[in-house]
Amino acid sequence: MKFSLMIPVAPYRNAEILESIKKMSFPKKDYEIIIEKGTNASRNRNVGFERSKGDILVFLDDDAVVHKDLLKNAEDFFDKHPEWDYVQEYQLH
């Protein structure tokens, strides 16, 4: 498996991000979605990490919207730059 998408979700929230994930142009067999519910987002991410099977970990927020080419762009970047271990993207609209 190439990617593990980890989404921490508070007990009173929904993972709205799933709508945009469904529209991604990347083979579904090459990524898994791990949703971990709980009151502590850091703990949720750690639990998700322990469950993950992907080579590349992607930490997402439950209310984010992802671009349809997110995983393809990430794959291309890491293929071109194997010396990189970590990339952070932050955008406000």
PDB file with one MODEL, atoms N, CA, C and O in Angstrom:
MODEL        1
ATOM      1  N   MET A   1       0.841  -1.176   0.000  1.00  0.00           N
ATOM      2  CA  MET A   1       0.000   0.000   0.000  1.00  0.00           C
ATOM      3  C   MET A   1       0.886   1.238   0.000  1.00  0.00           C
ATOM      4  O   MET A   1       1.859   1.309   0.751  1.00  0.00           O
ATOM      5  N   LYS A   2       0.560   2.191  -0.821  1.00  0.00           N
ATOM      6  CA  LYS A   2       1.389   3.388  -0.991  1.00  0.00           C
ATOM      7  C   LYS A   2       1.132   4.429   0.108  1.00  0.00           C
ATOM      8  O   LYS A   2       2.079   4.923   0.720  1.00  0.00           O
ATOM      9  N   PHE A   3      -0.136   4.764   0.360  1.00  0.00           N
ATOM     10  CA  PHE A   3      -0.478   5.847   1.285  1.00  0.00           C
ATOM     11  C   PHE A   3      -1.433   5.388   2.383  1.00  0.00           C
ATOM     12  O   PHE A   3      -2.301   4.542   2.165  1.00  0.00           O
ATOM     13  N   SER A   4      -1.252   5.959   3.550  1.00  0.00           N
ATOM     14  CA  SER A   4      -2.225   5.842   4.635  1.00  0.00           C
ATOM     15  C   SER A   4      -2.706   7.254   4.945  1.00  0.00           C
ATOM     16  O   SER A   4      -1.921   8.116   5.340  1.00  0.00           O
ATOM     17  N   LEU A   5      -4.008   7.480   4.763  1.00  0.00           N
ATOM     18  CA  LEU A   5      -4.610   8.782   5.055  1.00  0.00           C
ATOM     19  C   LEU A   5      -5.188   8.718   6.455  1.00  0.00           C
ATOM     20  O   LEU A   5      -6.128   7.965   6.709  1.00  0.00           O
ATOM     21  N   MET A   6      -4.631   9.505   7.363  1.00  0.00           N
ATOM     22  CA  MET A   6      -5.068   9.458   8.752  1.00  0.00           C
ATOM     23  C   MET A   6      -5.842  10.711   9.100  1.00  0.00           C
ATOM     24  O   MET A   6      -5.376  11.835   8.912  1.00  0.00           O
ATOM     25  N   ILE A   7      -7.049  10.478   9.620  1.00  0.00           N
ATOM     26  CA  ILE A   7      -7.959  11.576   9.904  1.00  0.00           C
ATOM     27  C   ILE A   7      -8.446  11.456  11.352  1.00  0.00           C
ATOM     28  O   ILE A   7      -9.246  10.573  11.662  1.00  0.00           O
ATOM     29  N   PRO A   8      -7.972  12.336  12.239  1.00  0.00           N
ATOM     30  CA  PRO A   8      -8.499  12.340  13.598  1.00  0.00           C
ATOM     31  C   PRO A   8      -9.844  13.070  13.604  1.00  0.00           C
ATOM     32  O   PRO A   8      -9.994  14.112  12.965  1.00  0.00           O
ATOM     33  N   VAL A   9     -10.804  12.526  14.319  1.00  0.00           N
ATOM     34  CA  VAL A   9     -12.141  13.120  14.345  1.00  0.00           C
ATOM     35  C   VAL A   9     -12.632  13.168  15.793  1.00  0.00           C
ATOM     36  O   VAL A   9     -12.614  12.161  16.501  1.00  0.00           O
ATOM     37  N   ALA A  10     -13.065  14.343  16.215  1.00  0.00           N
ATOM     38  CA  ALA A  10     -13.649  14.477  17.555  1.00  0.00           C
ATOM     39  C   ALA A  10     -14.980  13.726  17.591  1.00  0.00           C
ATOM     40  O   ALA A  10     -15.644  13.606  16.561  1.00  0.00           O
ATOM     41  N   PRO A  11     -15.377  13.222  18.753  1.00  0.00           N
ATOM     42  CA  PRO A  11     -16.597  12.411  18.845  1.00  0.00           C
ATOM     43  C   PRO A  11     -17.860  13.111  18.338  1.00  0.00           C
ATOM     44  O   PRO A  11     -18.794  12.447  17.888  1.00  0.00           O
ATOM     45  N   TYR A  12     -17.897  14.400  18.405  1.00  0.00           N
ATOM     46  CA  TYR A  12     -19.097  15.158  18.023  1.00  0.00           C
ATOM     47  C   TYR A  12     -19.023  15.676  16.583  1.00  0.00           C
ATOM     48  O   TYR A  12     -19.899  16.430  16.159  1.00  0.00           O
ATOM     49  N   ARG A  13     -18.000  15.287  15.830  1.00  0.00           N
ATOM     50  CA  ARG A  13     -17.822  15.776  14.457  1.00  0.00           C
ATOM     51  C   ARG A  13     -17.935  14.642  13.448  1.00  0.00           C
ATOM     52  O   ARG A  13     -17.886  13.462  13.798  1.00  0.00           O
ATOM     53  N   ASN A  14     -18.085  15.028  12.195  1.00  0.00           N
ATOM     54  CA  ASN A  14     -18.073  14.084  11.083  1.00  0.00           C
ATOM     55  C   ASN A  14     -16.816  14.326  10.251  1.00  0.00           C
ATOM     56  O   ASN A  14     -16.234  15.410  10.284  1.00  0.00           O
ATOM     57  N   ALA A  15     -16.418  13.324   9.525  1.00  0.00           N
ATOM     58  CA  ALA A  15     -15.252  13.456   8.640  1.00  0.00           C
ATOM     59  C   ALA A  15     -15.720  14.004   7.294  1.00  0.00           C
ATOM     60  O   ALA A  15     -15.880  13.255   6.330  1.00  0.00           O
ATOM     61  N   GLU A  16     -15.936  15.314   7.241  1.00  0.00           N
ATOM     62  CA  GLU A  16     -16.404  15.966   6.016  1.00  0.00           C
ATOM     63  C   GLU A  16     -15.431  15.780   4.857  1.00  0.00           C
ATOM     64  O   GLU A  16     -15.833  15.835   3.694  1.00  0.00           O
ATOM     65  N   ILE A  17     -14.182  15.566   5.160  1.00  0.00           N
ATOM     66  CA  ILE A  17     -13.143  15.415   4.145  1.00  0.00           C
ATOM     67  C   ILE A  17     -13.389  14.227   3.220  1.00  0.00           C
ATOM     68  O   ILE A  17     -12.884  14.195   2.098  1.00  0.00           O
ATOM     69  N   LEU A  18     -14.156  13.263   3.684  1.00  0.00           N
ATOM     70  CA  LEU A  18     -14.399  12.052   2.886  1.00  0.00           C
ATOM     71  C   LEU A  18     -15.038  12.360   1.535  1.00  0.00           C
ATOM     72  O   LEU A  18     -14.813  11.637   0.565  1.00  0.00           O
ATOM     73  N   GLU A  19     -15.829  13.424   1.467  1.00  0.00           N
ATOM     74  CA  GLU A  19     -16.457  13.799   0.188  1.00  0.00           C
ATOM     75  C   GLU A  19     -15.403  14.135  -0.860  1.00  0.00           C
ATOM     76  O   GLU A  19     -15.519  13.709  -2.009  1.00  0.00           O
ATOM     77  N   SER A  20     -14.383  14.890  -0.482  1.00  0.00           N
ATOM     78  CA  SER A  20     -13.354  15.233  -1.473  1.00  0.00           C
ATOM     79  C   SER A  20     -12.409  14.066  -1.717  1.00  0.00           C
ATOM     80  O   SER A  20     -11.873  13.937  -2.818  1.00  0.00           O
ATOM     81  N   ILE A  21     -12.189  13.217  -0.727  1.00  0.00           N
ATOM     82  CA  ILE A  21     -11.341  12.031  -0.928  1.00  0.00           C
ATOM     83  C   ILE A  21     -11.963  11.112  -1.972  1.00  0.00           C
ATOM     84  O   ILE A  21     -11.248  10.514  -2.777  1.00  0.00           O
ATOM     85  N   LYS A  22     -13.271  10.997  -1.966  1.00  0.00           N
ATOM     86  CA  LYS A  22     -13.972  10.153  -2.946  1.00  0.00           C
ATOM     87  C   LYS A  22     -13.722  10.612  -4.376  1.00  0.00           C
ATOM     88  O   LYS A  22     -13.828   9.816  -5.309  1.00  0.00           O
ATOM     89  N   LYS A  23     -13.394  11.879  -4.559  1.00  0.00           N
ATOM     90  CA  LYS A  23     -13.210  12.451  -5.896  1.00  0.00           C
ATOM     91  C   LYS A  23     -11.747  12.420  -6.355  1.00  0.00           C
ATOM     92  O   LYS A  23     -11.434  12.885  -7.452  1.00  0.00           O
ATOM     93  N   MET A  24     -10.863  11.883  -5.534  1.00  0.00           N
ATOM     94  CA  MET A  24      -9.443  11.866  -5.911  1.00  0.00           C
ATOM     95  C   MET A  24      -9.207  10.959  -7.116  1.00  0.00           C
ATOM     96  O   MET A  24      -9.870   9.937  -7.289  1.00  0.00           O
ATOM     97  N   SER A  25      -8.253  11.359  -7.933  1.00  0.00           N
ATOM     98  CA  SER A  25      -7.896  10.595  -9.131  1.00  0.00           C
ATOM     99  C   SER A  25      -6.668   9.739  -8.840  1.00  0.00           C
ATOM    100  O   SER A  25      -5.612   9.932  -9.444  1.00  0.00           O
ATOM    101  N   PHE A  26      -6.806   8.815  -7.935  1.00  0.00           N
ATOM    102  CA  PHE A  26      -5.713   7.931  -7.549  1.00  0.00           C
ATOM    103  C   PHE A  26      -6.326   6.565  -7.277  1.00  0.00           C
ATOM    104  O   PHE A  26      -7.409   6.496  -6.696  1.00  0.00           O
ATOM    105  N   PRO A  27      -5.683   5.490  -7.673  1.00  0.00           N
ATOM    106  CA  PRO A  27      -6.280   4.161  -7.483  1.00  0.00           C
ATOM    107  C   PRO A  27      -6.588   3.874  -6.007  1.00  0.00           C
ATOM    108  O   PRO A  27      -5.711   3.971  -5.149  1.00  0.00           O
ATOM    109  N   LYS A  28      -7.817   3.529  -5.735  1.00  0.00           N
ATOM    110  CA  LYS A  28      -8.252   3.278  -4.360  1.00  0.00           C
ATOM    111  C   LYS A  28      -7.491   2.125  -3.703  1.00  0.00           C
ATOM    112  O   LYS A  28      -7.370   2.074  -2.479  1.00  0.00           O
ATOM    113  N   LYS A  29      -6.988   1.216  -4.507  1.00  0.00           N
ATOM    114  CA  LYS A  29      -6.231   0.085  -3.961  1.00  0.00           C
ATOM    115  C   LYS A  29      -4.874   0.518  -3.407  1.00  0.00           C
ATOM    116  O   LYS A  29      -4.228  -0.238  -2.682  1.00  0.00           O
ATOM    117  N   ASP A  30      -4.441   1.741  -3.751  1.00  0.00           N
ATOM    118  CA  ASP A  30      -3.126   2.221  -3.343  1.00  0.00           C
ATOM    119  C   ASP A  30      -3.156   3.140  -2.120  1.00  0.00           C
ATOM    120  O   ASP A  30      -2.132   3.712  -1.744  1.00  0.00           O
ATOM    121  N   TYR A  31      -4.327   3.280  -1.506  1.00  0.00           N
ATOM    122  CA  TYR A  31      -4.390   4.053  -0.268  1.00  0.00           C
ATOM    123  C   TYR A  31      -5.463   3.492   0.654  1.00  0.00           C
ATOM    124  O   TYR A  31      -6.438   2.874   0.225  1.00  0.00           O
ATOM    125  N   GLU A  32      -5.239   3.735   1.933  1.00  0.00           N
ATOM    126  CA  GLU A  32      -6.228   3.367   2.942  1.00  0.00           C
ATOM    127  C   GLU A  32      -6.616   4.631   3.696  1.00  0.00           C
ATOM    128  O   GLU A  32      -5.840   5.583   3.787  1.00  0.00           O
ATOM    129  N   ILE A  33      -7.815   4.622   4.227  1.00  0.00           N
ATOM    130  CA  ILE A  33      -8.303   5.732   5.026  1.00  0.00           C
ATOM    131  C   ILE A  33      -8.460   5.223   6.447  1.00  0.00           C
ATOM    132  O   ILE A  33      -9.150   4.234   6.697  1.00  0.00           O
ATOM    133  N   ILE A  34      -7.812   5.910   7.369  1.00  0.00           N
ATOM    134  CA  ILE A  34      -7.908   5.535   8.776  1.00  0.00           C
ATOM    135  C   ILE A  34      -8.550   6.702   9.514  1.00  0.00           C
ATOM    136  O   ILE A  34      -7.978   7.788   9.598  1.00  0.00           O
ATOM    137  N   ILE A  35      -9.738   6.466  10.043  1.00  0.00           N
ATOM    138  CA  ILE A  35     -10.438   7.474  10.836  1.00  0.00           C
ATOM    139  C   ILE A  35     -10.379   7.022  12.282  1.00  0.00           C
ATOM    140  O   ILE A  35     -10.798   5.917  12.625  1.00  0.00           O
ATOM    141  N   GLU A  36      -9.853   7.895  13.116  1.00  0.00           N
ATOM    142  CA  GLU A  36      -9.748   7.571  14.537  1.00  0.00           C
ATOM    143  C   GLU A  36     -10.507   8.639  15.326  1.00  0.00           C
ATOM    144  O   GLU A  36     -10.152   9.817  15.313  1.00  0.00           O
ATOM    145  N   LYS A  37     -11.555   8.197  16.007  1.00  0.00           N
ATOM    146  CA  LYS A  37     -12.379   9.122  16.798  1.00  0.00           C
ATOM    147  C   LYS A  37     -11.885   9.178  18.228  1.00  0.00           C
ATOM    148  O   LYS A  37     -11.461   8.173  18.798  1.00  0.00           O
ATOM    149  N   GLY A  38     -11.946  10.371  18.798  1.00  0.00           N
ATOM    150  CA  GLY A  38     -11.555  10.570  20.182  1.00  0.00           C
ATOM    151  C   GLY A  38     -11.430  12.047  20.480  1.00  0.00           C
ATOM    152  O   GLY A  38     -11.531  12.883  19.581  1.00  0.00           O
ATOM    153  N   THR A  39     -11.213  12.364  21.732  1.00  0.00           N
ATOM    154  CA  THR A  39     -11.160  13.766  22.149  1.00  0.00           C
ATOM    155  C   THR A  39      -9.776  14.384  22.012  1.00  0.00           C
ATOM    156  O   THR A  39      -9.634  15.598  22.157  1.00  0.00           O
ATOM    157  N   ASN A  40      -8.758  13.586  21.737  1.00  0.00           N
ATOM    158  CA  ASN A  40      -7.394  14.095  21.642  1.00  0.00           C
ATOM    159  C   ASN A  40      -6.847  13.801  20.242  1.00  0.00           C
ATOM    160  O   ASN A  40      -6.535  12.655  19.918  1.00  0.00           O
ATOM    161  N   ALA A  41      -6.735  14.844  19.419  1.00  0.00           N
ATOM    162  CA  ALA A  41      -6.308  14.666  18.020  1.00  0.00           C
ATOM    163  C   ALA A  41      -4.912  14.044  17.924  1.00  0.00           C
ATOM    164  O   ALA A  41      -4.670  13.214  17.048  1.00  0.00           O
ATOM    165  N   SER A  42      -4.000  14.431  18.806  1.00  0.00           N
ATOM    166  CA  SER A  42      -2.646  13.858  18.772  1.00  0.00           C
ATOM    167  C   SER A  42      -2.681  12.368  19.057  1.00  0.00           C
ATOM    168  O   SER A  42      -2.016  11.587  18.377  1.00  0.00           O
ATOM    169  N   ARG A  43      -3.445  11.975  20.050  1.00  0.00           N
ATOM    170  CA  ARG A  43      -3.582  10.544  20.365  1.00  0.00           C
ATOM    171  C   ARG A  43      -4.230   9.812  19.198  1.00  0.00           C
ATOM    172  O   ARG A  43      -3.812   8.709  18.848  1.00  0.00           O
ATOM    173  N   ASN A  44      -5.244  10.416  18.596  1.00  0.00           N
ATOM    174  CA  ASN A  44      -5.914   9.804  17.449  1.00  0.00           C
ATOM    175  C   ASN A  44      -4.925   9.558  16.308  1.00  0.00           C
ATOM    176  O   ASN A  44      -4.958   8.507  15.667  1.00  0.00           O
ATOM    177  N   ARG A  45      -4.049  10.528  16.060  1.00  0.00           N
ATOM    178  CA  ARG A  45      -3.035  10.366  15.007  1.00  0.00           C
ATOM    179  C   ARG A  45      -2.070   9.237  15.349  1.00  0.00           C
ATOM    180  O   ARG A  45      -1.705   8.444  14.482  1.00  0.00           O
ATOM    181  N   ASN A  46      -1.659   9.165  16.609  1.00  0.00           N
ATOM    182  CA  ASN A  46      -0.742   8.102  17.026  1.00  0.00           C
ATOM    183  C   ASN A  46      -1.375   6.725  16.883  1.00  0.00           C
ATOM    184  O   ASN A  46      -0.719   5.785  16.435  1.00  0.00           O
ATOM    185  N   VAL A  47      -2.632   6.599  17.257  1.00  0.00           N
ATOM    186  CA  VAL A  47      -3.338   5.318  17.105  1.00  0.00           C
ATOM    187  C   VAL A  47      -3.467   4.978  15.622  1.00  0.00           C
ATOM    188  O   VAL A  47      -3.276   3.829  15.225  1.00  0.00           O
ATOM    189  N   GLY A  48      -3.790   5.976  14.808  1.00  0.00           N
ATOM    190  CA  GLY A  48      -3.867   5.758  13.366  1.00  0.00           C
ATOM    191  C   GLY A  48      -2.543   5.316  12.787  1.00  0.00           C
ATOM    192  O   GLY A  48      -2.498   4.441  11.922  1.00  0.00           O
ATOM    193  N   PHE A  49      -1.468   5.914  13.259  1.00  0.00           N
ATOM    194  CA  PHE A  49      -0.129   5.534  12.812  1.00  0.00           C
ATOM    195  C   PHE A  49       0.135   4.057  13.110  1.00  0.00           C
ATOM    196  O   PHE A  49       0.666   3.339  12.262  1.00  0.00           O
ATOM    197  N   GLU A  50      -0.227   3.607  14.293  1.00  0.00           N
ATOM    198  CA  GLU A  50      -0.009   2.206  14.677  1.00  0.00           C
ATOM    199  C   GLU A  50      -0.798   1.248  13.787  1.00  0.00           C
ATOM    200  O   GLU A  50      -0.365   0.117  13.566  1.00  0.00           O
ATOM    201  N   ARG A  51      -1.930   1.676  13.281  1.00  0.00           N
ATOM    202  CA  ARG A  51      -2.770   0.836  12.420  1.00  0.00           C
ATOM    203  C   ARG A  51      -2.383   0.920  10.944  1.00  0.00           C
ATOM    204  O   ARG A  51      -2.817   0.093  10.143  1.00  0.00           O
ATOM    205  N   SER A  52      -1.578   1.903  10.585  1.00  0.00           N
ATOM    206  CA  SER A  52      -1.319   2.180   9.168  1.00  0.00           C
ATOM    207  C   SER A  52      -0.466   1.105   8.512  1.00  0.00           C
ATOM    208  O   SER A  52       0.365   0.460   9.153  1.00  0.00           O
ATOM    209  N   LYS A  53      -0.698   0.931   7.207  1.00  0.00           N
ATOM    210  CA  LYS A  53       0.052  -0.032   6.403  1.00  0.00           C
ATOM    211  C   LYS A  53       0.756   0.643   5.228  1.00  0.00           C
ATOM    212  O   LYS A  53       1.479  -0.015   4.480  1.00  0.00           O
ATOM    213  N   GLY A  54       0.554   1.933   5.062  1.00  0.00           N
ATOM    214  CA  GLY A  54       1.116   2.646   3.921  1.00  0.00           C
ATOM    215  C   GLY A  54       2.586   2.971   4.088  1.00  0.00           C
ATOM    216  O   GLY A  54       3.105   3.053   5.201  1.00  0.00           O
ATOM    217  N   ASP A  55       3.240   3.154   2.955  1.00  0.00           N
ATOM    218  CA  ASP A  55       4.636   3.572   2.945  1.00  0.00           C
ATOM    219  C   ASP A  55       4.763   5.066   3.244  1.00  0.00           C
ATOM    220  O   ASP A  55       5.765   5.516   3.800  1.00  0.00           O
ATOM    221  N   ILE A  56       3.735   5.825   2.869  1.00  0.00           N
ATOM    222  CA  ILE A  56       3.718   7.269   3.072  1.00  0.00           C
ATOM    223  C   ILE A  56       2.493   7.604   3.914  1.00  0.00           C
ATOM    224  O   ILE A  56       1.375   7.207   3.586  1.00  0.00           O
ATOM    225  N   LEU A  57       2.713   8.336   4.998  1.00  0.00           N
ATOM    226  CA  LEU A  57       1.633   8.724   5.899  1.00  0.00           C
ATOM    227  C   LEU A  57       1.162  10.126   5.548  1.00  0.00           C
ATOM    228  O   LEU A  57       1.970  11.034   5.354  1.00  0.00           O
ATOM    229  N   VAL A  58      -0.150  10.292   5.470  1.00  0.00           N
ATOM    230  CA  VAL A  58      -0.741  11.586   5.151  1.00  0.00           C
ATOM    231  C   VAL A  58      -1.684  11.942   6.292  1.00  0.00           C
ATOM    232  O   VAL A  58      -2.668  11.241   6.528  1.00  0.00           O
ATOM    233  N   PHE A  59      -1.390  13.025   6.998  1.00  0.00           N
ATOM    234  CA  PHE A  59      -2.223  13.466   8.104  1.00  0.00           C
ATOM    235  C   PHE A  59      -3.148  14.571   7.603  1.00  0.00           C
ATOM    236  O   PHE A  59      -2.694  15.594   7.091  1.00  0.00           O
ATOM    237  N   LEU A  60      -4.438  14.350   7.757  1.00  0.00           N
ATOM    238  CA  LEU A  60      -5.438  15.280   7.246  1.00  0.00           C
ATOM    239  C   LEU A  60      -6.392  15.694   8.366  1.00  0.00           C
ATOM    240  O   LEU A  60      -6.564  14.973   9.349  1.00  0.00           O
ATOM    241  N   ASP A  61      -7.005  16.861   8.204  1.00  0.00           N
ATOM    242  CA  ASP A  61      -8.025  17.309   9.151  1.00  0.00           C
ATOM    243  C   ASP A  61      -9.396  16.881   8.666  1.00  0.00           C
ATOM    244  O   ASP A  61      -9.634  16.775   7.463  1.00  0.00           O
ATOM    245  N   ASP A  62     -10.291  16.637   9.602  1.00  0.00           N
ATOM    246  CA  ASP A  62     -11.622  16.126   9.251  1.00  0.00           C
ATOM    247  C   ASP A  62     -12.454  17.097   8.424  1.00  0.00           C
ATOM    248  O   ASP A  62     -13.363  16.672   7.711  1.00  0.00           O
ATOM    249  N   ASP A  63     -12.162  18.395   8.505  1.00  0.00           N
ATOM    250  CA  ASP A  63     -12.952  19.382   7.776  1.00  0.00           C
ATOM    251  C   ASP A  63     -12.228  19.939   6.549  1.00  0.00           C
ATOM    252  O   ASP A  63     -12.685  20.911   5.949  1.00  0.00           O
ATOM    253  N   ALA A  64     -11.105  19.331   6.174  1.00  0.00           N
ATOM    254  CA  ALA A  64     -10.341  19.797   5.013  1.00  0.00           C
ATOM    255  C   ALA A  64     -11.011  19.357   3.711  1.00  0.00           C
ATOM    256  O   ALA A  64     -11.890  18.496   3.696  1.00  0.00           O
ATOM    257  N   VAL A  65     -10.569  19.968   2.639  1.00  0.00           N
ATOM    258  CA  VAL A  65     -10.961  19.570   1.285  1.00  0.00           C
ATOM    259  C   VAL A  65      -9.662  19.311   0.538  1.00  0.00           C
ATOM    260  O   VAL A  65      -8.804  20.190   0.460  1.00  0.00           O
ATOM    261  N   VAL A  66      -9.511  18.114  -0.010  1.00  0.00           N
ATOM    262  CA  VAL A  66      -8.282  17.782  -0.721  1.00  0.00           C
ATOM    263  C   VAL A  66      -8.476  17.915  -2.223  1.00  0.00           C
ATOM    264  O   VAL A  66      -9.563  17.682  -2.750  1.00  0.00           O
ATOM    265  N   HIS A  67      -7.409  18.290  -2.893  1.00  0.00           N
ATOM    266  CA  HIS A  67      -7.414  18.385  -4.355  1.00  0.00           C
ATOM    267  C   HIS A  67      -7.448  16.974  -4.928  1.00  0.00           C
ATOM    268  O   HIS A  67      -6.877  16.056  -4.339  1.00  0.00           O
ATOM    269  N   LYS A  68      -8.095  16.792  -6.045  1.00  0.00           N
ATOM    270  CA  LYS A  68      -8.236  15.461  -6.644  1.00  0.00           C
ATOM    271  C   LYS A  68      -6.901  14.818  -6.988  1.00  0.00           C
ATOM    272  O   LYS A  68      -6.816  13.593  -7.075  1.00  0.00           O
ATOM    273  N   ASP A  69      -5.854  15.618  -7.187  1.00  0.00           N
ATOM    274  CA  ASP A  69      -4.533  15.095  -7.532  1.00  0.00           C
ATOM    275  C   ASP A  69      -3.560  15.064  -6.348  1.00  0.00           C
ATOM    276  O   ASP A  69      -2.355  14.918  -6.550  1.00  0.00           O
ATOM    277  N   LEU A  70      -4.059  15.196  -5.139  1.00  0.00           N
ATOM    278  CA  LEU A  70      -3.191  15.253  -3.965  1.00  0.00           C
ATOM    279  C   LEU A  70      -2.206  14.090  -3.921  1.00  0.00           C
ATOM    280  O   LEU A  70      -0.999  14.308  -3.810  1.00  0.00           O
ATOM    281  N   LEU A  71      -2.699  12.875  -4.006  1.00  0.00           N
ATOM    282  CA  LEU A  71      -1.825  11.710  -3.866  1.00  0.00           C
ATOM    283  C   LEU A  71      -0.917  11.520  -5.078  1.00  0.00           C
ATOM    284  O   LEU A  71       0.231  11.102  -4.926  1.00  0.00           O
ATOM    285  N   LYS A  72      -1.403  11.814  -6.254  1.00  0.00           N
ATOM    286  CA  LYS A  72      -0.564  11.733  -7.456  1.00  0.00           C
ATOM    287  C   LYS A  72       0.583  12.736  -7.373  1.00  0.00           C
ATOM    288  O   LYS A  72       1.725  12.420  -7.704  1.00  0.00           O
ATOM    289  N   ASN A  73       0.261  13.957  -6.923  1.00  0.00           N
ATOM    290  CA  ASN A  73       1.304  14.981  -6.769  1.00  0.00           C
ATOM    291  C   ASN A  73       2.313  14.573  -5.700  1.00  0.00           C
ATOM    292  O   ASN A  73       3.516  14.766  -5.877  1.00  0.00           O
ATOM    293  N   ALA A  74       1.835  14.014  -4.600  1.00  0.00           N
ATOM    294  CA  ALA A  74       2.735  13.556  -3.535  1.00  0.00           C
ATOM    295  C   ALA A  74       3.624  12.425  -4.041  1.00  0.00           C
ATOM    296  O   ALA A  74       4.827  12.411  -3.777  1.00  0.00           O
ATOM    297  N   GLU A  75       3.038  11.488  -4.762  1.00  0.00           N
ATOM    298  CA  GLU A  75       3.806  10.379  -5.316  1.00  0.00           C
ATOM    299  C   GLU A  75       4.896  10.894  -6.258  1.00  0.00           C
ATOM    300  O   GLU A  75       6.046  10.463  -6.181  1.00  0.00           O
ATOM    301  N   ASP A  76       4.530  11.806  -7.134  1.00  0.00           N
ATOM    302  CA  ASP A  76       5.502  12.381  -8.079  1.00  0.00           C
ATOM    303  C   ASP A  76       6.634  13.089  -7.332  1.00  0.00           C
ATOM    304  O   ASP A  76       7.803  12.944  -7.688  1.00  0.00           O
ATOM    305  N   PHE A  77       6.284  13.852  -6.302  1.00  0.00           N
ATOM    306  CA  PHE A  77       7.294  14.581  -5.546  1.00  0.00           C
ATOM    307  C   PHE A  77       8.284  13.626  -4.886  1.00  0.00           C
ATOM    308  O   PHE A  77       9.497  13.798  -5.011  1.00  0.00           O
ATOM    309  N   PHE A  78       7.763  12.615  -4.180  1.00  0.00           N
ATOM    310  CA  PHE A  78       8.661  11.696  -3.478  1.00  0.00           C
ATOM    311  C   PHE A  78       9.472  10.831  -4.441  1.00  0.00           C
ATOM    312  O   PHE A  78      10.591  10.431  -4.121  1.00  0.00           O
ATOM    313  N   ASP A  79       8.918  10.542  -5.611  1.00  0.00           N
ATOM    314  CA  ASP A  79       9.694   9.821  -6.619  1.00  0.00           C
ATOM    315  C   ASP A  79      10.869  10.670  -7.119  1.00  0.00           C
ATOM    316  O   ASP A  79      11.958  10.147  -7.354  1.00  0.00           O
ATOM    317  N   LYS A  80      10.647  11.974  -7.280  1.00  0.00           N
ATOM    318  CA  LYS A  80      11.682  12.877  -7.776  1.00  0.00           C
ATOM    319  C   LYS A  80      12.672  13.289  -6.684  1.00  0.00           C
ATOM    320  O   LYS A  80      13.806  13.666  -6.976  1.00  0.00           O
ATOM    321  N   HIS A  81      12.235  13.214  -5.429  1.00  0.00           N
ATOM    322  CA  HIS A  81      13.056  13.683  -4.304  1.00  0.00           C
ATOM    323  C   HIS A  81      13.122  12.631  -3.205  1.00  0.00           C
ATOM    324  O   HIS A  81      12.568  12.836  -2.125  1.00  0.00           O
ATOM    325  N   PRO A  82      13.787  11.515  -3.458  1.00  0.00           N
ATOM    326  CA  PRO A  82      13.846  10.447  -2.446  1.00  0.00           C
ATOM    327  C   PRO A  82      14.598  10.854  -1.182  1.00  0.00           C
ATOM    328  O   PRO A  82      14.500  10.180  -0.157  1.00  0.00           O
ATOM    329  N   GLU A  83      15.350  11.956  -1.249  1.00  0.00           N
ATOM    330  CA  GLU A  83      16.076  12.416  -0.069  1.00  0.00           C
ATOM    331  C   GLU A  83      15.152  13.088   0.953  1.00  0.00           C
ATOM    332  O   GLU A  83      15.559  13.316   2.092  1.00  0.00           O
ATOM    333  N   TRP A  84      13.928  13.404   0.564  1.00  0.00           N
ATOM    334  CA  TRP A  84      12.962  14.038   1.461  1.00  0.00           C
ATOM    335  C   TRP A  84      12.161  12.984   2.212  1.00  0.00           C
ATOM    336  O   TRP A  84      11.728  11.985   1.638  1.00  0.00           O
ATOM    337  N   ASP A  85      11.975  13.221   3.491  1.00  0.00           N
ATOM    338  CA  ASP A  85      11.172  12.331   4.334  1.00  0.00           C
ATOM    339  C   ASP A  85       9.845  12.952   4.738  1.00  0.00           C
ATOM    340  O   ASP A  85       8.925  12.248   5.153  1.00  0.00           O
ATOM    341  N   TYR A  86       9.748  14.259   4.618  1.00  0.00           N
ATOM    342  CA  TYR A  86       8.604  14.960   5.185  1.00  0.00           C
ATOM    343  C   TYR A  86       8.287  16.179   4.339  1.00  0.00           C
ATOM    344  O   TYR A  86       9.186  16.909   3.922  1.00  0.00           O
ATOM    345  N   VAL A  87       7.000  16.395   4.088  1.00  0.00           N
ATOM    346  CA  VAL A  87       6.542  17.593   3.395  1.00  0.00           C
ATOM    347  C   VAL A  87       5.283  18.068   4.097  1.00  0.00           C
ATOM    348  O   VAL A  87       4.405  17.272   4.429  1.00  0.00           O
ATOM    349  N   GLN A  88       5.205  19.356   4.317  1.00  0.00           N
ATOM    350  CA  GLN A  88       4.013  19.914   4.944  1.00  0.00           C
ATOM    351  C   GLN A  88       3.415  20.943   4.000  1.00  0.00           C
ATOM    352  O   GLN A  88       4.114  21.800   3.461  1.00  0.00           O
ATOM    353  N   GLU A  89       2.117  20.839   3.815  1.00  0.00           N
ATOM    354  CA  GLU A  89       1.422  21.820   3.002  1.00  0.00           C
ATOM    355  C   GLU A  89       0.395  22.489   3.877  1.00  0.00           C
ATOM    356  O   GLU A  89      -0.331  21.835   4.626  1.00  0.00           O
ATOM    357  N   TYR A  90       0.342  23.792   3.775  1.00  0.00           N
ATOM    358  CA  TYR A  90      -0.618  24.539   4.563  1.00  0.00           C
ATOM    359  C   TYR A  90      -1.165  25.642   3.675  1.00  0.00           C
ATOM    360  O   TYR A  90      -0.407  26.449   3.138  1.00  0.00           O
ATOM    361  N   GLN A  91      -2.466  25.676   3.522  1.00  0.00           N
ATOM    362  CA  GLN A  91      -3.090  26.670   2.661  1.00  0.00           C
ATOM    363  C   GLN A  91      -4.345  27.201   3.304  1.00  0.00           C
ATOM    364  O   GLN A  91      -5.137  26.443   3.864  1.00  0.00           O
ATOM    365  N   LEU A  92      -4.522  28.470   3.226  1.00  0.00           N
ATOM    366  CA  LEU A  92      -5.770  29.101   3.650  1.00  0.00           C
ATOM    367  C   LEU A  92      -6.453  29.650   2.421  1.00  0.00           C
ATOM    368  O   LEU A  92      -5.802  30.176   1.518  1.00  0.00           O
ATOM    369  N   HIS A  93      -7.747  29.529   2.388  1.00  0.00           N
ATOM    370  CA  HIS A  93      -8.498  30.087   1.253  1.00  0.00           C
ATOM    371  C   HIS A  93      -9.465  31.128   1.758  1.00  0.00           C
ATOM    372  O   HIS A  93     -10.198  31.725   0.968  1.00  0.00           O
TER     373      HIS A  93
ENDMDL
END
